[in-house]
Amino acid sequence: MKAVLSTKAVAYLRVSTDEQASNGFGLETQERALRAFAESQSYDLVEIITDGGVSGATRPAERPGFAKVLELAELKAFSILLVYKFDRLAREIRYAVTTVADLAEQHDIGIRSVTEPIDTATPMGRTVFAILAGMAESERFTIRDRTAGGKLSKAGRGGFAGGRAPFGYETDLEGGLRIIPEEAAIVRRIFKERGPAARPKRTLRDIAAGLNADGIRSPTGKAWRHDGVGYVLDNPKYRGLVEYLFTWTGTEQHVLQPGTHAAII
């Protein structure tokens, strides 16, 4: 009778910085689930490899942790790769499907998710995985386009699409911008010292040096730099305008028009 060998497995964990902070499947949660699953399947868990703070948009082979997975695969050190969810491999279908196919064809390694009933060690499992991965990516693109469309619509109405309020403003309770008088005075000073009426016209470095000499902190709480002064001067929001530049449905969208907020200059 032929002896049955214990199946060797490697567990792969990944979490982005945002995921670690905002949801419940951080590295510790994933590791507990992977260890329990390996034990339930009588797998010999060779190693647990992690990529912490790494985006799923990064190619798997470019991550330090997954690069080690590939090294062990080359050495034939395991035959099953365990993941918490298949999106731990990659968010983009081309990366996820290619990774699954390469591990199967080049190293005879199957991938199992401890939370999804798909075993890529079988041809049918790989087919089902590719279909589900395509559906997941389609949904991600739909969400992205819906979000971008919302931003474009809001920009068209002159609204503030979100993010950090520029120096001199704060967000109000309705998602708009309102002026902070003390900071607005500093913004007006910068524009005045750089404006055509200034005699002599001051350089960005001169303006930054003057602000620092007067003990005025920059928006980051540090000393002013010439590029920080330049950023203020180039921001159309201070003139009461809104500007958006992003890509939506494959086309670069640029909006510059009067906003709904009050101008500082």
N, C-alpha and C positions, 0 to 999 in steps of 0.2 A: 504493500500500500504506500502511495506517495505521500511524503510528509507535507503538511500544510504549513507554509511559512507565514509568520506574522507580517502583516502589511505595514510598511514603514511610511510615516506621514510627516509632513512639515506643515506647521500652522503659520499663516501669513496674516498679520494685522496691519491695518492702515487707518489713520484718522487725520483729517485736516485740522488746522488750528481752530477754525470756526466750529467744526463739528464737536471738537473736544469741549468747547465752552458752552455749546447750545443744546446738545441732546444727550441721550442716555446710552449711546453705544460707543463710549470711549475705549481706550486700549484695555483697561481692566475688565470691562464688561465683555468685550470680545474674547479676551484670553480665557475667562471663566467658561464661556460657552464652548469654545473650541476644545478646551481640556475635557470638559464633560462629554462632548460628542465623541472625541477620540476614544475615551474610555468605554463609552457605550458600544462602539463599533469594534472594540478590541484592536485598535490601531496602536502601533509602536510609535509614539510621538518623538521623532528624532530631534526636532528643534522648533522653537517658536521665534519667528523673525518679525520685527516691527518696523514700520515707517511712520513715525509720529510727526504730526504737523506737515504732512505732504498732501498736496491737492490731488484729487482723482483725475484731473485733467493732464497730469504729468504722465509721460510714457512710462509703463512699468519698468522697463529696462534701465531708465534713467534715474530710478530711485535707489538709494544705497541699500535699503533692505531687500527689495526685490532682486537687485543684482546678485545678492547672496543666494537667493532662492535659485536663480539660474545657475550659479556655480555648483550648488549641491545637485542640481538636475544633471549637469554635465558629468558629475562623479557617480551618477546612478545611486545616490544616497537615499532616495525615497521614491515612492510610486504614486502617492496621493498628496495633493496640496489642499489644505483645508482653509476656507475663508469664512468669515461671519456672514457676509452677503457678497454676491457677485460684483456689486458696485465697488467693493474694496479693491478689485483688480484695476478698474478704470471706469470713468463715466462715459467715455466715448466708445461707441460700438466697435469702431475699427481697431482700437487698442485692445478692448476686452476679447473680442472674437479672435483676433490674431494671436493673442497670448494663449488662449485656450487651445487653438489649433497647433501652435508651435510646440507647446509642452506635450501635447498628445502625439504628434507626428515625429518630433525629433527625439523625445525622451521617454515616450510611452507613459506619460504622467496624466492622471485624471484629476479634475478639480471638483471638490464637493463643497457646497455651501451648507452650513449648519442650520440655516433658517429657511432655505429654499430647497424643495424636493427635486433637484436636478443633479444627475451624476454625469459629468462630461467624459467619464471613462468609456462610455458607450456612444456609438454613432448617433442613436436616437437622442441621447442626452445632449450631445453637442448641437444637434439640430434645434431642439427645443430651446436651448440656451440662446442660440443666435436669434431665434424669433423673439424671445422675451427681451433680449438686449436691444433689438431694434425697436420694439414697442416702448421700452424705457427711454431710449434716446429721443424718439419722436415726441414723447410727452415732455421731455426736458426742453426741446426746441420750441414746443408750443408754449410752455410757460415763459421761456425767454422772450419769444416774440410778443406774447401778451403783455409782459412787463415793459418791453421797449415801446410797444404801441401806446401804452398808458402814458409813458413819459412824453412821447411825441404829442399826444393829445393835450397833455397838460402844458407842454411848452407852447403849443399853438394858442392856448388861452392866456399865455403870459404868466403862468404859475411857476412856483418854485418846486422842482421835481424831487427835492429831498437832498440828503447828504448834509455835510457840515455847512452851517451858515458862514458866509464870509465875514472877516473882521469888520466890525462896525454894525453888524446885524445880529439878531437872534431870531430863532423860529418862534412864531406865535402859536397859540393853541389850535389854529385852523390850518396849519401847514404852510403858512406864508412867512414873510420876513418883516421884522420891525426894527427900527433904528435904535442903537444904543448910543445915546448922545455923547458920552465921554470918548468912545472909540471913533465915532463919526468925526469928532473934532480932529483926531489924529489923521484920519483919511483925508480930510479937507486940507490939512497942513501939507501932506505929501503932494497932493495935486497942485496946490498953490506954489510950492517951491519948485515944482517941475514944469509948471505951466508957462505959456508963451509970454505972460506978463512979468515973470520973475526976472529980476536984474541983479546979478547975472543969473542965467539959468543954471541950476545946480545939477550935478551928476547924481546917479543913484547912490554911489558910495558916499557922497557928501551928505545927502539926505539921511541915509542910514546912520552916519556918524553923528549928525545933529540930534537925531532921536535918542541915540544911545547916551550922548552927552547930557541930555535933559532927563535921563533916567526912565525913559519910556520903553516898556517891554514890547516885544513883538507878539503876534498872535500865539506863538508857541511858548511864550513866557521867557524866551531867551533874548539875546541881543539881536538887533536888526542887522540884516545883511542886504547887500545891494539887490540880490535876486528876490528877496522878500518885498522890497520896495517896488521892484519891477512888476511883481505879481499883482500888487494892489493897483498900480497904474493901468495894467492891462485888463482888469476885471470889469466887464461892461455892466455888472449889477450896480456899481456905484453911480452909473449914469441912468439908472432906472430901467435897464434892459435885461433881458434873459437870453442866454446863449446855450445851446445844446449841440453836441457833436457826438453822434454814435452811429453804429451800423445796425440796420434793421432790414430784414428780407433781402440781404445781400447788397443793399445800397447805403452809401454813407449819407446820413441825414444831418443837415446843419440848419439850426433855427436861431435867428437873432431878431428880436422884436421887443417892443415896449412890454415891460412886466407889470404885474399888479402891485408891486411894492414901491415904496417911496424912494426917490433918488437921494443920495447923499451930496452929490455935487451937481 
